[in-house]
Amino acid sequence: MTHVAGMESELPMASSLDRLRMLLLPPEVAPAPQPWEDVERRLGVALPNDYKEFMETYGGGTIEEFLIFLSYSQSFEAAMGWKGRDLEEIRMSPEDVFPGGAVEEGKVNLLPWAYTIDGDVCYWLMDPREDPDQWRVVSRERDMEWNFFGGGMMEFLVEITSGRRREPWFPDDFLCGSSCFKTTAQYLADRHGGLH
């Protein structure tokens, strides 16, 4: 193959989803089509396109049985129930919310998209609210320490699964080596099977 100087800049870069698929093997069977219009109508806000791409490729599930994704498309009621409990927990310590974070009724600008088994939470900072593809990731440790990432959800997942970024709330052995995604059904089956 002939090398042409400057050609590299003309080659399309792999999308964040393509890069994530190389780092985190998706399920063999793709999830069912997602009812996004209905979900967004019920939620009252549009969702980022990278979240929709993730859910259409992976669906609800977990990475390393530690980071658990909220699926607004597959389990809307459960996701909304979890979101409500989380906001109530934050509202109990409003002085611990980072400057610019709003959790008051009618002014909420944080929307959770994942949580850990240890009680840490990943959110979107919904700013600007009308442009979800500009939302950035904010995470909260269970002791109300906040961490900021300058990109969206998919970029965040690429960075953590590649090992280029480690959050303070990661256990020492989280994402050491290859990463494993399990669908919610696989995760529950494994847990149920482990009880026998």
Protein Blocks (a to p, Z undefined) as FASTA:
>chain_A
ZZdehklmmpccddfklmmmmmmccdfbdcddddfklmmmmnopacdfklmmmmmmnopa
dehhlaccddfklmmmlmmmmmmmmmmmmmmmmmlpcehiacbehiacbdcfbdcfkopa
cddddddfklmklpccddddfkopacddfbdfklmmmmmmnopaccfklcfkgogajddd
ddfklmmmmmmmmmZZ
